[in-house]
């Protein structure tokens, strides 16, 4: 699903849903417009249902990232899904 709120300031919520009976390894990353990973949000085995992931606008080192457009990239064995997120500080 699309993150909410979007645009966001302090944090945003990302919901990942999988169909009943689905089981996969997933990787959810926040990336910048150049495709560089800013933050690994989730890298785990995922079974059917839904999962809520929050992003606080910080990178993997805990530093605040600047305002701008970022992308949430979800990778599963079935493929890749990308959603646009706008951070406004």
N, CA, C and O atoms as a Tinker XYZ file with bonds, in Angstrom:
   356  protein
     1  N      0.841000   -1.188000    0.000000    73     2
     2  CA     0.000000    0.000000    0.000000    64     1     3
     3  C      0.883000    1.247000    0.000000    63     2     4     5
     4  O      2.070000    1.189000    0.321000    81     3
     5  N      0.285000    2.354000   -0.361000    73     3     6
     6  CA     0.990000    3.633000   -0.315000    64     5     7
     7  C      1.209000    4.027000    1.139000    63     6     8     9
     8  O      0.355000    3.777000    1.990000    81     7
     9  N      2.335000    4.634000    1.420000    73     7    10
    10  CA     2.599000    5.086000    2.786000    64     9    11
    11  C      1.617000    6.193000    3.171000    63    10    12    13
    12  O      1.068000    6.873000    2.305000    81    11
    13  N      1.402000    6.365000    4.457000    73    11    14
    14  CA     0.523000    7.426000    4.961000    64    13    15
    15  C      1.092000    7.915000    6.283000    63    14    16    17
    16  O      1.537000    7.087000    7.078000    81    15
    17  N      1.103000    9.193000    6.559000    73    15    18
    18  CA     0.722000   10.249000    5.631000    64    17    19
    19  C      1.786000   10.425000    4.542000    63    18    20    21
    20  O      2.930000    9.997000    4.688000    81    19
    21  N      1.379000   11.055000    3.472000    73    19    22
    22  CA     2.281000   11.346000    2.359000    64    21    23
    23  C      1.776000   12.605000    1.671000    63    22    24    25
    24  O      0.698000   12.566000    1.078000    81    23
    25  N      2.492000   13.710000    1.717000    73    23    26
    26  CA     3.845000   13.876000    2.261000    64    25    27
    27  C      3.851000   13.743000    3.789000    63    26    28    29
    28  O      2.818000   13.850000    4.448000    81    27
    29  N      5.050000   13.508000    4.322000    73    27    30
    30  CA     5.177000   13.322000    5.766000    64    29    31
    31  C      6.307000   14.172000    6.321000    63    30    32    33
    32  O      7.187000   14.626000    5.590000    81    31
    33  N      6.259000   14.378000    7.652000    73    31    34
    34  CA     7.273000   15.175000    8.325000    64    33    35
    35  C      8.087000   14.323000    9.280000    63    34    36    37
    36  O      9.230000   13.976000    8.985000    81    35
    37  N      7.508000   13.984000   10.419000    73    35    38
    38  CA     8.235000   13.254000   11.445000    64    37    39
    39  C      8.301000   11.751000   11.177000    63    38    40    41
    40  O      9.299000   11.112000   11.508000    81    39
    41  N      7.270000   11.187000   10.592000    73    39    42
    42  CA     7.232000    9.740000   10.358000    64    41    43
    43  C      6.174000    9.417000    9.311000    63    42    44    45
    44  O      5.310000   10.239000    9.004000    81    43
    45  N      6.258000    8.209000    8.772000    73    43    46
    46  CA     5.246000    7.697000    7.863000    64    45    47
    47  C      5.066000    6.212000    8.128000    63    46    48    49
    48  O      5.971000    5.541000    8.625000    81    47
    49  N      3.913000    5.720000    7.799000    73    47    50
    50  CA     3.564000    4.313000    8.028000    64    49    51
    51  C      3.433000    3.609000    6.683000    63    50    52    53
    52  O      2.795000    4.117000    5.761000    81    51
    53  N      4.042000    2.442000    6.586000    73    51    54
    54  CA     3.996000    1.632000    5.382000    64    53    55
    55  C      3.382000    0.293000    5.758000    63    54    56    57
    56  O      3.840000   -0.364000    6.692000    81    55
    57  N      2.345000   -0.113000    5.031000    73    55    58
    58  CA     1.683000   -1.385000    5.293000    64    57    59
    59  C      2.039000   -2.362000    4.184000    63    58    60    61
    60  O      1.886000   -2.064000    2.999000    81    59
    61  N      2.517000   -3.533000    4.587000    73    59    62
    62  CA     2.844000   -4.597000    3.648000    64    61    63
    63  C      1.816000   -5.700000    3.856000    63    62    64    65
    64  O      1.618000   -6.167000    4.978000    81    63
    65  N      1.157000   -6.119000    2.770000    73    63    66
    66  CA     0.153000   -7.175000    2.842000    64    65    67
    67  C      0.541000   -8.317000    1.919000    63    66    68    69
    68  O      1.058000   -8.111000    0.821000    81    67
    69  N      0.273000   -9.536000    2.399000    73    67    70
    70  CA     0.526000  -10.720000    1.579000    64    69    71
    71  C     -0.747000  -11.554000    1.533000    63    70    72    73
    72  O     -1.500000  -11.616000    2.504000    81    71
    73  N     -0.972000  -12.183000    0.406000    73    71    74
    74  CA    -2.159000  -13.020000    0.221000    64    73    75
    75  C     -2.114000  -14.226000    1.152000    63    74    76    77
    76  O     -1.044000  -14.641000    1.598000    81    75
    77  N     -3.286000  -14.780000    1.439000    73    75    78
    78  CA    -3.380000  -15.972000    2.286000    64    77    79
    79  C     -2.532000  -17.091000    1.696000    63    78    80    81
    80  O     -2.576000  -17.353000    0.494000    81    79
    81  N     -1.774000  -17.733000    2.542000    73    79    82
    82  CA    -0.932000  -18.830000    2.111000    64    81    83
    83  C      0.411000  -18.397000    1.543000    63    82    84    85
    84  O      1.250000  -19.237000    1.219000    81    83
    85  N      0.618000  -17.096000    1.420000    73    83    86
    86  CA     1.883000  -16.606000    0.873000    64    85    87
    87  C      2.966000  -16.658000    1.941000    63    86    88    89
    88  O      2.717000  -16.390000    3.117000    81    87
    89  N      4.148000  -17.002000    1.517000    73    87    90
    90  CA     5.299000  -16.990000    2.413000    64    89    91
    91  C      6.507000  -16.637000    1.565000    63    90    92    93
    92  O      6.773000  -17.276000    0.547000    81    91
    93  N      7.227000  -15.628000    1.985000    73    91    94
    94  CA     8.356000  -15.187000    1.173000    64    93    95
    95  C      9.352000  -14.437000    2.035000    63    94    96    97
    96  O      9.046000  -14.010000    3.148000    81    95
    97  N     10.543000  -14.290000    1.498000    73    95    98
    98  CA    11.518000  -13.394000    2.097000    64    97    99
    99  C     11.283000  -12.043000    1.462000    63    98   100   101
   100  O     11.200000  -11.930000    0.239000    81    99
   101  N     11.177000  -11.026000    2.285000    73    99   102
   102  CA    10.949000   -9.690000    1.747000    64   101   103
   103  C     12.038000   -8.743000    2.215000    63   102   104   105
   104  O     12.615000   -8.915000    3.288000    81   103
   105  N     12.306000   -7.748000    1.397000    73   103   106
   106  CA    13.227000   -6.681000    1.758000    64   105   107
   107  C     12.513000   -5.380000    1.436000    63   106   108   109
   108  O     12.086000   -5.165000    0.302000    81   107
   109  N     12.385000   -4.522000    2.421000    73   107   110
   110  CA    11.741000   -3.231000    2.242000    64   109   111
   111  C     12.781000   -2.165000    2.532000    63   110   112   113
   112  O     13.300000   -2.084000    3.645000    81   111
   113  N     13.089000   -1.339000    1.523000    73   111   114
   114  CA    14.124000   -0.328000    1.667000    64   113   115
   115  C     13.587000    1.042000    1.284000    63   114   116   117
   116  O     12.767000    1.168000    0.375000    81   115
   117  N     14.054000    2.055000    1.981000    73   115   118
   118  CA    13.830000    3.428000    1.559000    64   117   119
   119  C     15.025000    3.833000    0.717000    63   118   120   121
   120  O     16.166000    3.692000    1.158000    81   119
   121  N     14.783000    4.336000   -0.495000    73   119   122
   122  CA    15.873000    4.733000   -1.374000    64   121   123
   123  C     15.669000    6.169000   -1.841000    63   122   124   125
   124  O     14.540000    6.659000   -1.886000    81   123
   125  N     16.766000    6.842000   -2.187000    73   123   126
   126  CA    16.660000    8.216000   -2.681000    64   125   127
   127  C     16.427000    8.210000   -4.195000    63   126   128   129
   128  O     16.330000    7.147000   -4.808000    81   127
   129  N     16.339000    9.402000   -4.794000    73   127   130
   130  CA    16.032000    9.496000   -6.221000    64   129   131
   131  C     17.139000    8.925000   -7.109000    63   130   132   133
   132  O     16.898000    8.642000   -8.283000    81   131
   133  N     18.329000    8.756000   -6.577000    73   131   134
   134  CA    19.431000    8.155000   -7.343000    64   133   135
   135  C     19.456000    6.635000   -7.204000    63   134   136   137
   136  O     20.296000    5.966000   -7.806000    81   135
   137  N     18.532000    6.091000   -6.407000    73   135   138
   138  CA    18.481000    4.645000   -6.224000    64   137   139
   139  C     19.366000    4.124000   -5.111000    63   138   140   141
   140  O     19.489000    2.912000   -4.937000    81   139
   141  N     19.990000    5.023000   -4.348000    73   139   142
   142  CA    20.848000    4.605000   -3.234000    64   141   143
   143  C     19.988000    4.286000   -2.018000    63   142   144   145
   144  O     19.075000    5.037000   -1.675000    81   143
   145  N     20.289000    3.166000   -1.373000    73   143   146
   146  CA    19.530000    2.791000   -0.180000    64   145   147
   147  C     19.833000    3.777000    0.937000    63   146   148   149
   148  O     20.991000    4.044000    1.260000    81   147
   149  N     18.772000    4.309000    1.516000    73   147   150
   150  CA    18.886000    5.237000    2.632000    64   149   151
   151  C     18.693000    4.479000    3.940000    63   150   152   153
   152  O     19.403000    4.708000    4.920000    81   151
   153  N     17.716000    3.570000    3.936000    73   151   154
   154  CA    17.397000    2.842000    5.162000    64   153   155
   155  C     16.802000    1.482000    4.846000    63   154   156   157
   156  O     15.919000    1.374000    3.996000    81   155
   157  N     17.272000    0.451000    5.516000    73   155   158
   158  CA    16.641000   -0.867000    5.445000    64   157   159
   159  C     15.539000   -0.875000    6.486000    63   158   160   161
   160  O     15.805000   -0.775000    7.684000    81   159
   161  N     14.309000   -0.994000    6.033000    73   159   162
   162  CA    13.171000   -0.940000    6.932000    64   161   163
   163  C     12.712000   -2.321000    7.372000    63   162   164   165
   164  O     12.200000   -2.486000    8.480000    81   163
   165  N     12.892000   -3.299000    6.517000    73   163   166
   166  CA    12.456000   -4.661000    6.834000    64   165   167
   167  C     13.232000   -5.628000    5.948000    63   166   168   169
   168  O     13.321000   -5.433000    4.736000    81   167
   169  N     13.778000   -6.645000    6.541000    73   167   170
   170  CA    14.425000   -7.702000    5.775000    64   169   171
   171  C     14.197000   -8.976000    6.565000    63   170   172   173
   172  O     14.930000   -9.287000    7.504000    81   171
   173  N     13.153000   -9.717000    6.160000    73   171   174
   174  CA    12.707000  -10.811000    6.994000    64   173   175
   175  C     11.867000  -11.793000    6.198000    63   174   176   177
   176  O     11.500000  -11.537000    5.051000    81   175
   177  N     11.573000  -12.906000    6.819000    73   175   178
   178  CA    10.622000  -13.864000    6.268000    64   177   179
   179  C      9.237000  -13.368000    6.623000    63   178   180   181
   180  O      9.004000  -12.927000    7.749000    81   179
   181  N      8.330000  -13.432000    5.691000    73   179   182
   182  CA     7.002000  -12.864000    5.887000    64   181   183
   183  C      5.963000  -13.887000    5.472000    63   182   184   185
   184  O      6.033000  -14.447000    4.379000    81   183
   185  N      5.008000  -14.125000    6.340000    73   183   186
   186  CA     3.921000  -15.059000    6.072000    64   185   187
   187  C      2.658000  -14.239000    5.875000    63   186   188   189
   188  O      2.585000  -13.098000    6.330000    81   187
   189  N      1.668000  -14.799000    5.206000    73   187   190
   190  CA     0.438000  -14.088000    4.858000    64   189   191
   191  C     -0.103000  -13.230000    5.999000    63   190   192   193
   192  O      0.066000  -13.542000    7.178000    81   191
   193  N     -0.751000  -12.150000    5.609000    73   191   194
   194  CA    -1.305000  -11.201000    6.563000    64   193   195
   195  C     -0.802000   -9.811000    6.250000    63   194   196   197
   196  O     -0.484000   -9.501000    5.102000    81   195
   197  N     -0.729000   -8.974000    7.271000    73   195   198
   198  CA    -0.217000   -7.625000    7.042000    64   197   199
   199  C      0.805000   -7.263000    8.105000    63   198   200   201
   200  O      0.811000   -7.802000    9.211000    81   199
   201  N      1.651000   -6.347000    7.736000    73   199   202
   202  CA     2.732000   -5.899000    8.598000    64   201   203
   203  C      2.817000   -4.394000    8.488000    63   202   204   205
   204  O      2.816000   -3.862000    7.378000    81   203
   205  N      2.892000   -3.688000    9.607000    73   203   206
   206  CA     3.062000   -2.240000    9.615000    64   205   207
   207  C      4.521000   -1.913000    9.894000    63   206   208   209
   208  O      5.129000   -2.439000   10.826000    81   207
   209  N      5.066000   -1.034000    9.064000    73   207   210
   210  CA     6.451000   -0.592000    9.233000    64   209   211
   211  C      6.435000    0.930000    9.264000    63   210   212   213
   212  O      5.783000    1.560000    8.431000    81   211
   213  N      7.144000    1.523000   10.212000    73   211   214
   214  CA     7.214000    2.986000   10.308000    64   213   215
   215  C      8.608000    3.444000    9.900000    63   214   216   217
   216  O      9.604000    2.774000   10.174000    81   215
   217  N      8.659000    4.599000    9.241000    73   215   218
   218  CA     9.945000    5.220000    8.915000    64   217   219
   219  C      9.948000    6.623000    9.481000    63   218   220   221
   220  O      9.027000    7.403000    9.236000    81   219
   221  N     10.980000    6.942000   10.237000    73   219   222
   222  CA    11.096000    8.236000   10.919000    64   221   223
   223  C     11.940000    9.251000   10.154000    63   222   224   225
   224  O     12.327000   10.275000   10.719000    81   223
   225  N     12.231000    8.989000    8.887000    73   223   226
   226  CA    13.013000    9.936000    8.093000    64   225   227
   227  C     14.483000    9.939000    8.435000    63   226   228   229
   228  O     15.175000   10.929000    8.197000    81   227
   229  N     14.975000    8.833000    8.995000    73   227   230
   230  CA    16.398000    8.712000    9.338000    64   229   231
   231  C     17.039000    7.630000    8.480000    63   230   232   233
   232  O     16.359000    6.724000    7.997000    81   231
   233  N     18.357000    7.730000    8.293000    73   231   234
   234  CA    19.073000    6.723000    7.526000    64   233   235
   235  C     19.482000    5.563000    8.426000    63   234   236   237
   236  O     19.127000    5.530000    9.604000    81   235
   237  N     20.225000    4.616000    7.871000    73   235   238
   238  CA    20.659000    3.438000    8.633000    64   237   239
   239  C     21.572000    3.786000    9.807000    63   238   240   241
   240  O     21.754000    2.969000   10.709000    81   239
   241  N     22.153000    5.000000    9.805000    73   239   242
   242  CA    23.059000    5.430000   10.880000    64   241   243
   243  C     22.353000    6.328000   11.894000    63   242   244   245
   244  O     22.989000    6.844000   12.814000    81   243
   245  N     21.040000    6.516000   11.730000    73   243   246
   246  CA    20.278000    7.329000   12.681000    64   245   247
   247  C     20.280000    8.813000   12.390000    63   246   248   249
   248  O     19.763000    9.597000   13.187000    81   247
   249  N     20.853000    9.221000   11.260000    73   247   250
   250  CA    20.887000   10.635000   10.896000    64   249   251
   251  C     19.630000   11.008000   10.118000    63   250   252   253
   252  O     19.138000   10.224000    9.307000    81   251
   253  N     19.115000   12.213000   10.371000    73   251   254
   254  CA    17.964000   12.708000    9.623000    64   253   255
   255  C     18.352000   12.921000    8.170000    63   254   256   257
   256  O     19.409000   13.481000    7.878000    81   255
   257  N     17.495000   12.474000    7.258000    73   255   258
   258  CA    17.749000   12.704000    5.832000    64   257   259
   259  C     17.049000   13.997000    5.437000    63   258   260   261
   260  O     16.072000   14.383000    6.080000    81   259
   261  N     17.522000   14.675000    4.401000    73   259   262
   262  CA    16.919000   15.951000    4.007000    64   261   263
   263  C     15.541000   15.772000    3.365000    63   262   264   265
   264  O     15.172000   14.679000    2.936000    81   263
   265  N     14.803000   16.867000    3.313000    73   263   266
   266  CA    13.522000   16.877000    2.607000    64   265   267
   267  C     13.748000   16.426000    1.177000    63   266   268   269
   268  O     14.801000   16.679000    0.591000    81   267
   269  N     12.747000   15.755000    0.621000    73   267   270
   270  CA    12.866000   15.322000   -0.769000    64   269   271
   271  C     11.973000   14.145000   -1.060000    63   270   272   273
   272  O     11.165000   13.720000   -0.234000    81   271
   273  N     12.143000   13.632000   -2.253000    73   271   274
   274  CA    11.376000   12.466000   -2.693000    64   273   275
   275  C     12.204000   11.222000   -2.429000    63   274   276   277
   276  O     13.384000   11.160000   -2.777000    81   275
   277  N     11.580000   10.241000   -1.815000    73   275   278
   278  CA    12.190000    8.950000   -1.534000    64   277   279
   279  C     11.251000    7.877000   -2.067000    63   278   280   281
   280  O     10.083000    8.141000   -2.351000    81   279
   281  N     11.766000    6.692000   -2.194000    73   279   282
   282  CA    10.963000    5.593000   -2.699000    64   281   283
   283  C     11.044000    4.426000   -1.735000    63   282   284   285
   284  O     12.103000    4.120000   -1.186000    81   283
   285  N      9.919000    3.788000   -1.544000    73   283   286
   286  CA     9.839000    2.582000   -0.742000    64   285   287
   287  C      9.847000    1.425000   -1.733000    63   286   288   289
   288  O      8.927000    1.300000   -2.541000    81   287
   289  N     10.857000    0.590000   -1.683000    73   287   290
   290  CA    10.995000   -0.524000   -2.619000    64   289   291
   291  C     10.822000   -1.844000   -1.876000    63   290   292   293
   292  O     11.601000   -2.169000   -0.980000    81   291
   293  N      9.798000   -2.596000   -2.254000    73   291   294
   294  CA     9.511000   -3.902000   -1.667000    64   293   295
   295  C      9.926000   -4.968000   -2.670000    63   294   296   297
   296  O      9.471000   -4.966000   -3.814000    81   295
   297  N     10.789000   -5.874000   -2.238000    73   295   298
   298  CA    11.273000   -6.939000   -3.108000    64   297   299
   299  C     10.843000   -8.282000   -2.534000    63   298   300   301
   300  O     11.118000   -8.586000   -1.373000    81   299
   301  N     10.166000   -9.083000   -3.354000    73   299   302
   302  CA     9.752000  -10.441000   -2.987000    64   301   303
   303  C     10.146000  -11.373000   -4.124000    63   302   304   305
   304  O     10.573000  -10.902000   -5.179000    81   303
   305  N     10.017000  -12.666000   -3.939000    73   303   306
   306  CA    10.313000  -13.582000   -5.044000    64   305   307
   307  C      9.425000  -13.344000   -6.272000    63   306   308   309
   308  O      9.805000  -13.694000   -7.389000    81   307
   309  N      8.253000  -12.753000   -6.068000    73   307   310
   310  CA     7.335000  -12.483000   -7.178000    64   309   311
   311  C      7.696000  -11.231000   -7.968000    63   310   312   313
   312  O      7.232000  -11.057000   -9.095000    81   311
   313  N      8.508000  -10.367000   -7.399000    73   311   314
   314  CA     8.891000   -9.159000   -8.104000    64   313   315
   315  C      9.179000   -7.995000   -7.180000    63   314   316   317
   316  O      9.356000   -8.164000   -5.974000    81   315
   317  N      9.223000   -6.798000   -7.775000    73   315   318
   318  CA     9.553000   -5.577000   -7.052000    64   317   319
   319  C      8.402000   -4.590000   -7.187000    63   318   320   321
   320  O      7.837000   -4.425000   -8.268000    81   319
   321  N      8.055000   -3.931000   -6.070000    73   319   322
   322  CA     7.019000   -2.903000   -6.071000    64   321   323
   323  C      7.631000   -1.641000   -5.470000    63   322   324   325
   324  O      8.325000   -1.701000   -4.456000    81   323
   325  N      7.371000   -0.509000   -6.097000    73   323   326
   326  CA     7.942000    0.755000   -5.641000    64   325   327
   327  C      6.845000    1.779000   -5.428000    63   326   328   329
   328  O      5.934000    1.901000   -6.248000    81   327
   329  N      6.929000    2.523000   -4.321000    73   327   330
   330  CA     5.992000    3.604000   -4.022000    64   329   331
   331  C      6.786000    4.867000   -3.710000    63   330   332   333
   332  O      7.842000    4.807000   -3.080000    81   331
   333  N      6.276000    5.997000   -4.151000    73   331   334
   334  CA     6.928000    7.302000   -3.945000    64   333   335
   335  C      6.485000    7.893000   -2.614000    63   334   336   337
   336  O      5.302000    7.872000   -2.274000    81   335
   337  N      7.464000    8.430000   -1.854000    73   335   338
   338  CA     7.201000    9.067000   -0.567000    64   337   339
   339  C      7.856000   10.447000   -0.591000    63   338   340   341
   340  O      8.968000   10.597000   -1.097000    81   339
   341  N      7.177000   11.446000   -0.051000    73   339   342
   342  CA     7.728000   12.797000   -0.002000    64   341   343
   343  C      7.941000   13.204000    1.444000    63   342   344   345
   344  O      6.999000   13.227000    2.235000    81   343
   345  N      9.171000   13.521000    1.784000    73   343   346
   346  CA     9.537000   13.968000    3.120000    64   345   347
   347  C      9.670000   15.473000    3.116000    63   346   348   349
   348  O     10.407000   16.035000    2.306000    81   347
   349  N      8.949000   16.138000    4.029000    73   347   350
   350  CA     8.985000   17.588000    4.145000    64   349   351
   351  C      9.393000   17.913000    5.582000    63   350   352   353
   352  O      8.687000   17.563000    6.527000    81   351
   353  N     10.505000   18.565000    5.735000    73   351   354
   354  CA    10.987000   18.922000    7.087000    64   353   355
   355  C     10.588000   20.342000    7.419000    63   354   356
   356  O     10.897000   20.832000    8.506000    81   355
